[in-house]
Structures are given as C-alpha cells and as structure tokens.
Amino acid sequence: MLTYIIRRLIGAFAMLVVISMVTFGIFYVVPQWAGATPEAMASRYVGRAATPETVHLVAERLGFYDPVVVQYGNFVKGLFAGAQYDYGAGVEHCPAPCFGYSFITGQPVWPDLLDRLPVTFSLAIGAALIWVVAGVAVGVLSALRRGSFFDRLTMGTALAGVSLPIFFTGMISLVVFSYGLGWTPPGGAWTDFSENPAEWAYNLLLPWITLAFLFAATYARLTRAGMLETMGEDYIRTARAKGLRERQVVVKHGLRATLTPILTLFGIDFGLLIGGAILTETTYTLPGLGQYAILAIRTQDMPQVMGVVLVAAMFVVIASLVVDLLYAVVDPRVRLS
C-alpha cells in the first residue's frame, strides 16, 4: 500500500511539472513561434504612449530576450521564491507563490485567486454532494427496477439533464424560482460561510441544484449501467445463496464494484469545477474563479488567465491523486497489485 501511494505521489508531481511546462509554452513560447517579437510581448506591460526604445528596454528587463530555458527557470523560481518585475517605470514585487503580476490591476494574481477560491469551492462542494448522492441513488434504484415506470422516468429526466446546457437551465431556474416565485435570491448574492452559514447555503441553493442536475444525470446513467452489469455476476448469486440480506448484497457487493468508474469521473469533474465553473458563475453572477477567468479574457490580462489555468490544472491533478488513493479503499485488488 505504501509503495502504491508513493508511486501515485511521484506521478502527481511529474504531472504538475509537465503542466507548468505546457502552460509556460502556451503563454510564452507559442506567441514567439507565431511571430511575436520580444517587443510585442513587452508592449503588454507598458502604456500606449511608450517609445520603441522604452519597449525594447522593458523587454530586456523582463527577460524576453533570454533563452527559453532561462525564462522557464525564472517562471518556476517565481512560483516558489517570488519574482521582481522591472518594467522601466518601477519595480513590482510579486511574493511567493507568484502566479504572475497583473499590470492592468496593479496586483499579483495569487491574492486575487485566493479571494475568489472560496466562492468556487463552496459552489463545487455543495453541488458535488447533491449530484453524487442523487445520481448514485437514482441509478441504483433504476437498475433494481429495470423497465418500470420509475426507471423510464428517471432515465428520461437524466437524458434531458445531459442534453440541456447549463446556461439554459440556469436562466430558466432564475426566471421561475427567483424572479417568478421569489423562493431564491437573484444572481449575484454571496455571503461567506463564516459570516452566516444559513444565508450562505440559501444564496447557493439554486446554483447547487442547477449544477447538480447536469452532473447527476451522467452519474445516474453510469451507475445504472454498472449495476445492471454487476448484479448479473456469479458472485452476486453466490452472495444471495449464502442468505445475505438484499440490502447487503446490493450495497456491499453490487454498488462497491460499480464505484470505480464513478470515482474516476468524480475526480475529474470536481477538479474541473474547483478550477472554475465558468458558465454557472457567469449565469448567477458569482464572484468565483470562473467569472474571474472571463473578466481576464475580456481585458486580455494574460497573467490572470495563466494563473487560472495553473490553479485549475493543479486541482485536477490533486483530485485525480485523491481518487487514485481511494481506489485502494474501494477495490481491494488495487492494494494486492
């Protein structure tokens, strides 16, 4: 088991290194391959009235003339030790971990990401609890009642949930439940959990349900398919022949064998949501990482976009690592291998 954990930790670290290389290449190397000169890249850090001599000087001070290896080394060094940005008119310090410095807002990117992260994390946690519990429960019941009216109704609803885009269901839910019935607050309402937990949950209830409806549909269909296959296995008939209760047969022997692909999907989905639920946050005007990424793209603030990409990739890797470790708990064959 210890060897398995060490292998997964080494793999996760190697993946983070590769992601940092790919992210650096996209934002620094690819533009140069596309014909962007160091002056063109430095022009994002100076005003429009800057002279060519000033732009050239800024490009030298920011290291755009250095070899790619040196630039990547400075990039990684900034993540762990901070960075100094000398753009001619002054020197800006970006403390570690430095995910970039936005010259548009005049602030390092990392503190902005930390301010936005609780919103996205709250949205992802609540929605994940709803979609996992609802999706798996509906999938199990549909498999046990195959061909019944309940099975057809839930699978039809699941098909609608998979097909409808999140911005459509989000707008419909806002029109009906917020502006029509007045049951939930309109978009943009956010309260920190530490200030008022009840209001925190109330403001996020509609985004939770809307986001969970999309993912629960996929989990219900996946659970149903896995349960139908598992419940026909020989060891299920053996468990019943031993006189085990039907609930024990379904939960301990049937559902447990079905959880492996569900865990895999959950790790990817949850990691992506922590990186930013862009459509949901935009629809409900929630100040999370997704909305932060949209605003950065609109203003062409590349350091902010790069910071969101790095954080999103980091959470996907961490979620995948946790899922790999949970495999050993769900499936004993992983420990034995």
C-alpha positions in Angstrom: 0.0 0.0 0.0 2.8 2.4 0.9 4.5 1.7 -2.5 1.2 2.4 -4.3 0.9 5.8 -2.5 4.5 6.7 -3.3 4.0 5.9 -7.0 0.9 8.0 -7.2 2.6 10.9 -5.4 5.6 10.8 -7.8 3.2 10.6 -10.7 1.2 13.6 -9.5 4.4 15.6 -9.0 5.6 14.7 -12.5 2.3 15.7 -14.0 2.4 19.1 -12.2 5.9 19.7 -13.8 4.6 18.8 -17.2 1.6 21.1 -16.7 3.9 24.0 -15.8 5.9 23.4 -18.9 2.9 23.3 -21.1 1.3 26.4 -19.6 4.6 28.3 -19.9 4.9 27.2 -23.5 1.4 28.3 -24.4 1.8 31.8 -22.9 5.4 32.5 -23.7 6.8 30.1 -26.4 3.9 29.7 -28.8 3.5 33.5 -29.3 7.1 33.7 -30.3 6.6 30.8 -32.7 3.7 32.6 -34.1 5.9 35.6 -34.9 5.5 37.7 -31.8 8.7 39.7 -31.1 10.0 40.4 -27.5 8.9 44.0 -28.1 5.4 42.8 -28.9 5.2 40.8 -25.7 6.7 43.6 -23.6 4.1 46.1 -25.0 1.5 44.5 -22.8 3.4 45.8 -19.8 3.8 49.5 -20.9 1.4 52.2 -21.9 0.4 53.0 -25.4 2.5 56.2 -25.5 5.7 54.3 -24.8 8.5 54.8 -27.3 10.2 51.9 -29.2 13.3 52.4 -27.1 11.2 52.1 -23.9 9.5 48.9 -25.1 12.9 47.4 -26.0 14.3 48.3 -22.6 11.3 46.7 -20.9 11.7 43.6 -23.0 15.3 43.2 -21.8 14.4 43.8 -18.2 11.6 41.3 -18.2 13.8 38.7 -19.8 12.1 38.2 -23.1 15.4 38.1 -24.9 16.7 35.3 -22.7 16.8 31.7 -23.9 13.6 29.7 -23.3 15.2 27.5 -20.7 16.2 30.6 -18.7 12.7 32.1 -19.0 11.2 28.8 -17.8 13.6 28.7 -14.9 12.6 32.2 -13.8 9.0 31.3 -14.2 9.4 28.3 -11.8 11.5 30.3 -9.5 8.7 32.8 -9.2 6.3 30.1 -8.1 8.5 29.2 -5.1 10.5 32.2 -4.3 8.6 35.2 -5.8 9.6 37.5 -8.6 10.6 41.0 -9.4 9.1 42.8 -12.5 11.2 45.7 -13.7 9.2 47.4 -16.4 11.2 50.7 -16.6 8.8 53.0 -14.7 9.3 51.0 -11.5 9.9 47.6 -9.9 6.9 45.5 -8.8 7.4 42.6 -6.3 5.3 39.5 -6.6 5.7 37.4 -3.4 5.7 33.6 -3.5 3.8 31.8 -4.8 3.9 34.1 -7.7 1.4 33.1 -10.4 2.1 36.3 -12.3 1.6 40.0 -11.9 -1.3 41.9 -13.5 -0.1 45.3 -14.8 -3.8 46.1 -15.6 -5.0 45.8 -12.0 -1.5 46.6 -10.4 -1.7 43.5 -8.2 -0.2 40.0 -8.0 -2.5 37.3 -9.3 -2.3 34.8 -6.4 -4.1 37.0 -3.8 -6.9 37.6 -6.3 -7.2 33.8 -6.8 -7.4 33.3 -3.1 -10.2 35.8 -2.8 -12.2 34.0 -5.5 -11.5 30.5 -4.5 -13.9 30.2 -1.5 -16.8 31.1 -3.8 -15.9 28.4 -6.4 -15.0 25.9 -3.7 -18.4 26.4 -2.0 -20.2 26.0 -5.3 -18.3 22.8 -6.1 -18.7 21.2 -2.7 -22.4 21.7 -2.4 -23.2 20.7 -6.0 -20.9 17.6 -5.7 -22.7 16.4 -2.6 -26.1 16.7 -4.3 -25.2 15.2 -7.6 -23.3 12.2 -6.1 -26.0 11.3 -3.6 -28.9 11.9 -6.0 -27.2 10.4 -9.1 -25.9 7.2 -7.5 -29.2 6.7 -5.6 -31.3 7.1 -8.7 -29.0 4.9 -10.7 -29.2 2.1 -8.2 -33.0 2.2 -7.9 -33.4 2.4 -11.7 -31.2 -0.7 -12.1 -33.1 -2.6 -9.4 -36.4 -1.7 -11.1 -35.4 -2.1 -14.6 -38.2 -1.5 -17.1 -40.5 0.1 -14.6 -42.2 3.5 -14.9 -39.6 4.8 -12.3 -36.8 3.6 -14.5 -38.1 5.2 -17.6 -39.0 8.4 -15.9 -35.6 8.9 -14.2 -33.6 7.9 -17.3 -35.7 10.3 -19.4 -35.0 13.1 -17.0 -31.3 12.1 -16.9 -31.2 12.3 -20.7 -32.7 15.8 -20.5 -30.2 16.8 -17.9 -27.3 15.7 -20.0 -28.7 17.4 -23.1 -29.6 20.8 -21.7 -26.7 23.3 -21.4 -26.1 24.8 -18.0 -26.7 28.3 -19.1 -30.2 27.3 -20.4 -31.3 25.6 -17.2 -29.7 28.3 -15.1 -31.6 31.1 -16.9 -34.9 29.1 -16.7 -34.4 28.4 -12.9 -33.7 32.1 -12.3 -36.8 33.2 -14.2 -39.0 30.7 -12.4 -37.7 30.4 -8.9 -36.0 33.8 -8.3 -37.9 36.4 -10.4 -41.2 34.5 -10.6 -41.9 32.7 -7.3 -39.3 34.5 -5.3 -38.2 31.4 -3.5 -34.4 32.0 -4.0 -32.3 35.2 -4.2 -31.4 36.5 -7.7 -28.0 36.0 -9.1 -25.0 37.8 -7.5 -26.0 37.1 -3.9 -23.0 35.8 -2.0 -22.3 35.5 1.8 -19.2 34.0 3.3 -19.8 30.8 5.3 -18.1 32.3 8.4 -20.4 35.2 8.5 -23.8 33.4 8.1 -23.9 29.7 7.3 -27.7 29.7 6.7 -27.6 32.6 4.3 -24.5 31.1 2.6 -26.5 27.9 1.8 -29.6 29.8 0.9 -27.8 32.0 -1.6 -26.1 29.0 -3.2 -29.1 26.6 -3.2 -30.3 27.4 -6.7 -26.8 27.3 -8.3 -26.1 24.0 -6.5 -29.3 22.4 -7.8 -28.8 23.7 -11.3 -25.2 22.5 -11.5 -26.0 19.2 -9.8 -28.9 18.5 -12.3 -26.3 18.4 -15.1 -23.8 16.1 -13.4 -26.4 13.9 -11.5 -27.8 12.9 -14.9 -24.5 11.5 -16.0 -23.9 9.7 -12.7 -27.3 8.2 -12.7 -26.9 6.7 -16.2 -23.4 5.5 -15.3 -24.5 3.9 -12.0 -27.4 2.2 -13.6 -25.3 0.7 -16.4 -22.7 -0.5 -13.9 -25.3 -2.0 -11.5 -27.1 -3.9 -14.3 -23.8 -5.5 -15.3 -22.7 -6.2 -11.7 -26.0 -7.6 -10.4 -25.8 -10.4 -13.0 -22.4 -11.6 -11.9 -21.8 -15.0 -10.4 -20.6 -13.7 -7.0 -23.9 -11.8 -6.6 -25.8 -15.0 -7.0 -23.4 -16.7 -4.5 -23.9 -13.9 -2.0 -27.7 -14.4 -2.3 -27.3 -18.1 -2.0 -25.5 -17.6 1.3 -28.5 -16.0 2.7 -27.3 -12.4 2.8 -29.8 -9.6 3.1 -30.7 -8.0 -0.2 -29.6 -4.6 1.0 -26.2 -6.0 1.9 -25.9 -7.7 -1.5 -26.7 -4.5 -3.3 -24.6 -2.1 -1.3 -21.6 -4.1 -0.2 -21.2 -6.4 -3.3 -23.1 -4.7 -6.1 -22.6 -0.9 -5.6 -19.0 -1.2 -4.3 -17.9 -2.9 -7.5 -19.6 -0.1 -9.5 -17.9 2.8 -7.7 -14.6 2.6 -9.5 -15.6 4.3 -12.8 -17.8 6.7 -10.7 -14.8 7.7 -8.6 -12.8 8.3 -11.8 -15.4 10.6 -13.2 -15.9 12.4 -9.9 -12.3 13.2 -9.6 -12.1 14.8 -13.0 -15.5 16.7 -12.6 -14.7 18.0 -9.1 -11.2 19.1 -10.1 -12.5 21.0 -13.1 -15.2 22.7 -11.0 -12.7 23.9 -8.4 -10.7 25.3 -11.3 -13.8 27.4 -12.2 -17.4 26.7 -13.0 -17.4 29.3 -15.7 -20.9 29.0 -17.1 -22.6 28.6 -13.7 -20.7 31.5 -12.1 -21.4 33.7 -15.1 -25.1 32.8 -15.1 -25.6 33.5 -11.4 -23.0 36.4 -11.2 -21.0 34.6 -8.6 -17.5 36.2 -7.9 -15.6 32.9 -8.3 -12.7 31.7 -10.4 -14.9 31.2 -13.5 -16.1 34.7 -13.6 -12.5 35.9 -12.8 -11.3 34.0 -15.9 -14.0 35.5 -18.1 -13.1 39.0 -17.0 -9.4 38.3 -17.6 -10.1 37.1 -21.1 -12.2 40.1 -21.9 -9.5 42.5 -20.7 -6.7 40.4 -22.3 -5.0 40.1 -18.9 -2.6 37.2 -19.7 -1.1 36.8 -16.2 -4.6 36.4 -14.7 -5.6 33.9 -17.4 -2.3 31.9 -16.9 -2.9 31.9 -13.1 -6.4 30.4 -13.5 -5.1 27.8 -15.9 -2.4 26.8 -13.4 -4.7 26.6 -10.5 -7.3 24.7 -12.4 -4.8 22.1 -13.6 -3.4 21.8 -10.1 -6.8 21.0 -8.6 -7.5 18.4 -11.4 -4.2 16.7 -10.6 -4.9 16.8 -6.8 -8.4 15.4 -7.3 -7.0 12.6 -9.5 -4.5 11.8 -6.9 -7.1 11.5 -4.2 -9.2 9.3 -6.4 -6.2 7.0 -7.1 -5.8 6.7 -3.3 -9.5 5.9 -2.8 -9.2 3.1 -5.4 -7.3 1.1 -2.8 -10.2 1.6 -0.3 -13.0 0.7 -2.8 -11.3 -2.1 -4.7 -9.0 -4.5 -2.7 -7.4 -5.7 -5.9 -5.6 -2.4 -6.1 -3.9 -3.0 -2.8 -2.9 -6.5 -3.8 -1.5 -5.3 -7.1 
